[in-house]
């Protein structure tokens, strides 16, 4: 099809003398006993193309005079200095005879057939909106035939899909006309072609056609609006309640419709029998992107269903994603240094996923010098706008966790050191 090959084929000995013929200049295959004479099958690059190649006859030794005929018609041998062989350009398909004579020797001759093989077919894709498999339809435009014979070899067929070959079972004739091709999981466009080895032994390929995928691929992107890092926790990103999460299905492929499934806390689902999907969900959303706020701590599964609304409405469900809302936690430091160096200048409590937070600072006489209710706030070391005296102070911190079941109540008291 694309390359020129040199194939040498040796014929039987005649009258006890060594003689051979070979075909040069084009790709070919040979059959030794085709209707009583060898057959050389040569590739024709396209329909109605001019035949190429030549036959080289070598009877053995030198001093020969040569002759040849095509389809029973003798041809003139041009003056030829080499008496060891005869080279002739092939005319077309048909019967060739070549002979050599020499005084004192029997005539040496060889007879063979030449067939310029050409096969043409095309493919098209059918049922392309099917979510599982499509059809590859083969239309045979030109099947090879020589003197009424369509060849004797089995037909081999390959499907090349996205660069991967799939060979089908050999058949006695050109029976493959509609092939099934799985498209499940192919959310990208791919090219497809079919390769066929015809009944004369040459292999041909169709033009490649492109499968325009309708198979969706659900890809979700979750973005936590207030992430936290907790010492000892690894792997997945976490945030504290109330945790706002942005959901986006923009990276999904071949999708025009979206359905988000936001599940309840996995602890609730593990401890309680859930009879159906609806009972296990916080809710569903049908936008490509939206935001949702998780009010309580827990581990929440999320999945996205992407749908292609063309044809058969193919659907894909994403892998499970998880939103991790950390459990409540209150940690209180025992020293701070409000000296303006930007390091540890504010006495702050690490309060994660809590509500009803309240903090009070007392001096050594038990008098209140500072009070706050925002867990993200703290004491900057001033009393009524003036720098507080370095030394020991006392704190009282109260809060309640945002757990749904038995939320813990925190009351923490202790001493802290103010150092300048």
Residue pairs with C-beta under 8 A, 6 or more apart in sequence:
1 27
1 43
1 45
1 203
1 204
1 205
3 27
4 25
4 26
4 27
5 26
5 27
5 28
6 24
6 25
7 22
7 23
7 27
7 28
7 29
7 30
8 22
8 23
9 20
9 21
9 22
9 23
9 30
9 38
9 40
10 20
10 22
11 19
11 20
11 21
11 38
11 110
11 112
13 19
14 108
14 109
14 110
15 106
15 107
15 108
17 59
17 60
17 105
17 106
17 108
18 59
18 60
19 57
19 58
19 59
19 60
19 100
19 108
19 110
20 57
20 58
20 59
20 60
20 110
21 55
21 56
21 57
21 58
21 98
21 110
21 112
22 55
22 56
22 58
23 30
23 40
23 42
23 53
23 54
23 55
23 56
23 90
23 114
24 53
24 54
24 55
24 56
25 52
25 53
25 54
26 42
26 43
26 52
26 53
27 42
27 43
27 202
28 40
28 41
28 42
28 43
28 53
29 40
29 41
29 200
29 201
29 202
30 38
30 39
30 40
30 41
31 38
31 39
31 41
31 152
31 201
32 38
34 113
35 113
35 147
35 149
37 95
37 111
37 112
37 113
38 112
38 113
39 112
39 113
39 114
39 115
39 146
40 112
40 113
40 114
40 115
41 115
41 117
41 200
41 201
41 202
42 51
42 52
42 53
42 90
42 114
42 115
42 116
42 117
43 116
43 117
43 118
43 202
44 51
44 116
44 117
44 118
46 118
47 118
47 120
47 142
49 118
51 90
51 91
51 92
51 93
51 116
52 90
53 89
53 90
54 87
54 88
54 89
54 90
55 87
55 88
55 90
55 96
55 98
55 112
55 114
56 85
56 86
56 87
57 66
57 68
57 85
57 86
57 87
57 88
57 98
57 100
57 110
58 84
58 85
59 85
59 100
59 108
60 108
61 84
62 83
62 84
63 83
63 102
64 83
64 84
64 86
64 100
64 101
64 102
64 108
65 83
65 100
65 101
65 102
66 77
66 80
66 86
66 98
66 99
66 100
67 74
67 75
67 77
67 98
67 99
67 100
67 101
68 74
68 75
68 77
68 86
68 88
68 96
68 97
68 98
68 99
69 75
69 96
69 97
70 91
70 94
70 95
70 96
71 94
71 95
72 95
75 88
77 86
80 86
86 98
86 100
88 98
90 96
90 114
92 114
92 116
93 113
93 114
93 115
93 116
93 146
94 113
94 114
95 111
95 112
95 113
96 111
96 112
96 113
96 114
97 109
97 110
97 111
98 109
98 110
99 107
99 108
99 109
99 110
100 107
100 108
100 109
101 107
101 108
113 146
115 144
115 146
115 200
117 144
117 198
117 200
117 202
118 142
118 144
119 142
119 143
119 144
119 196
119 198
119 202
119 204
120 140
120 141
120 142
120 204
121 138
121 139
121 140
121 141
121 142
121 194
121 196
121 204
121 206
122 138
122 139
122 141
122 206
122 207
123 136
123 137
123 138
123 139
123 192
123 193
123 194
123 206
123 207
123 209
124 136
124 137
124 139
124 209
125 134
125 135
125 136
125 137
125 192
125 209
125 211
126 134
126 135
126 136
126 137
126 178
127 133
127 134
127 135
128 134
128 211
128 212
128 214
128 311
129 214
129 310
129 311
129 312
129 314
130 183
130 311
130 312
131 183
131 184
131 214
131 215
131 312
131 314
131 315
132 182
132 183
132 184
133 180
133 181
133 182
133 183
133 184
134 180
134 181
134 183
134 211
135 178
135 179
135 180
135 181
136 159
136 178
136 179
136 180
136 181
136 192
136 194
137 177
137 178
137 179
138 176
138 177
138 178
138 179
138 194
138 206
139 177
140 174
140 177
143 150
143 174
143 198
144 150
144 151
144 198
144 199
144 200
144 202
146 200
150 173
150 199
151 198
151 199
151 200
151 201
152 199
153 197
153 198
153 199
153 200
153 201
154 170
154 171
154 172
154 199
155 170
155 171
155 172
155 173
155 174
155 175
155 176
155 196
155 197
155 198
155 199
156 167
156 168
156 170
156 196
156 197
156 203
157 167
157 168
157 171
157 176
157 179
157 194
157 195
157 196
157 197
158 165
158 166
158 167
158 168
158 194
158 195
158 196
159 165
159 166
159 168
159 179
159 181
159 192
159 194
160 166
160 192
160 193
160 194
160 195
161 181
161 190
161 192
162 186
162 190
162 191
162 192
163 191
165 195
168 176
168 179
173 199
174 196
174 199
176 196
179 194
181 192
183 211
183 213
183 215
184 215
185 215
186 211
186 213
186 215
187 213
187 215
187 216
187 217
187 253
187 254
187 316
188 213
188 253
189 210
189 211
189 212
189 213
190 210
190 211
190 213
191 208
191 209
191 210
191 211
192 208
192 209
192 210
192 211
193 205
193 206
193 207
193 208
193 209
194 205
194 206
195 203
195 204
195 205
195 206
196 203
196 204
196 205
197 203
197 204
198 204
213 253
213 254
214 254
214 308
214 310
214 311
214 312
214 314
215 254
215 308
215 314
215 316
216 252
216 253
216 254
216 255
216 306
216 307
216 308
216 314
216 315
216 316
217 252
217 253
217 254
217 255
217 306
217 316
218 249
218 252
218 255
218 303
218 304
218 305
218 306
218 316
218 317
218 318
219 249
219 251
219 252
219 253
219 304
219 306
219 318
220 247
220 248
220 249
220 251
220 252
220 260
220 302
220 303
220 304
220 318
220 321
221 247
221 248
221 249
221 250
221 251
222 245
222 246
222 247
222 248
222 302
222 321
222 323
223 245
223 246
223 248
224 237
224 238
224 239
224 243
224 244
224 245
224 323
225 239
225 243
225 244
225 245
225 246
225 291
226 239
226 240
226 243
226 244
227 237
227 238
227 239
228 238
228 239
228 240
228 326
228 352
229 238
230 238
230 326
230 329
230 352
233 326
236 322
236 324
237 324
238 324
238 325
238 326
239 245
239 323
239 324
239 325
239 326
240 297
240 325
240 326
240 352
240 353
241 294
241 295
241 296
241 297
241 325
241 326
241 353
241 402
242 293
242 294
242 295
242 402
243 293
243 294
243 323
243 325
244 291
244 292
244 293
244 294
245 291
245 292
245 293
245 294
245 323
246 289
246 290
246 291
247 260
247 285
247 289
247 290
247 291
247 292
247 302
247 304
248 288
248 289
249 255
249 258
249 260
249 288
249 289
249 304
249 306
250 288
250 289
252 258
252 304
252 306
253 306
254 306
254 308
254 314
255 306
255 307
255 308
255 316
256 307
256 308
256 309
256 310
257 286
257 306
257 307
257 308
257 309
258 286
258 287
258 288
258 304
258 305
258 306
258 307
259 284
259 285
259 286
259 304
259 305
259 307
260 284
260 285
260 286
260 287
260 290
260 302
260 303
260 304
260 305
261 277
261 281
261 284
261 302
261 303
261 304
261 305
262 281
262 282
262 283
262 284
262 285
262 292
262 300
262 302
263 269
263 280
263 281
263 282
263 300
263 301
263 302
263 303
264 280
264 281
264 282
264 300
265 296
265 298
265 299
265 300
265 404
266 298
266 299
266 300
266 301
267 298
267 299
268 298
268 404
269 280
274 280
282 292
282 300
285 292
294 300
294 323
294 325
295 402
296 325
296 353
296 402
296 403
296 404
297 325
297 326
297 327
297 328
297 353
297 401
297 402
297 403
297 404
298 325
298 404
299 322
299 323
299 324
299 325
300 322
300 323
300 324
300 325
301 320
301 321
301 322
302 320
302 321
302 322
302 323
303 317
303 318
303 319
303 320
303 321
304 317
304 318
305 315
305 316
305 317
305 318
306 315
306 316
306 318
307 313
307 314
307 315
307 316
308 314
308 315
325 353
326 352
326 353
327 352
327 353
327 401
327 403
328 352
328 353
328 354
328 399
328 400
328 401
328 402
328 403
328 407
328 408
328 410
329 350
329 351
329 352
329 353
329 354
330 349
330 350
330 351
330 352
330 354
330 397
330 399
330 410
330 412
331 349
331 350
332 349
332 350
332 395
332 397
332 412
332 414
332 416
333 347
333 348
333 349
333 416
334 414
334 415
334 416
334 417
335 344
335 416
335 417
335 418
335 419
336 344
336 345
336 346
336 347
336 381
336 416
336 417
336 418
336 419
337 343
337 344
337 345
337 418
337 419
337 420
338 345
338 346
338 347
338 380
338 381
338 382
338 387
338 418
338 420
339 345
339 419
339 420
345 380
345 381
346 378
346 379
346 380
346 381
347 361
347 378
347 379
347 380
347 381
347 395
347 416
347 418
348 376
348 377
348 378
349 357
349 359
349 375
349 378
349 397
351 357
351 375
351 397
351 399
353 401
353 402
353 403
354 375
354 399
354 400
354 401
354 402
354 410
355 399
355 400
355 401
355 402
356 398
356 399
356 400
357 373
357 374
357 375
357 397
357 398
357 399
358 371
358 372
358 373
358 397
358 398
358 399
359 371
359 372
359 373
359 377
359 378
359 379
359 395
359 396
359 397
359 398
360 368
360 370
360 371
360 395
360 396
360 397
361 368
361 369
361 370
361 371
361 379
361 393
361 394
361 395
361 416
362 368
362 369
362 393
362 394
362 395
362 396
363 369
363 393
363 394
364 391
364 392
364 393
364 394
366 394
369 383
369 388
369 393
370 379
370 383
372 378
372 379
375 399
381 387
381 388
381 418
381 420
382 388
387 420
388 418
389 418
390 418
390 419
390 420
391 417
391 418
392 415
392 416
392 417
392 418
393 415
393 416
393 417
393 418
394 413
394 414
394 415
394 416
395 412
395 413
395 414
395 415
395 416
396 411
396 412
396 413
397 410
397 411
397 412
397 413
398 409
398 410
398 411
398 412
399 409
399 410
400 407
400 408
400 409
400 410
401 407
401 408
401 409
401 410
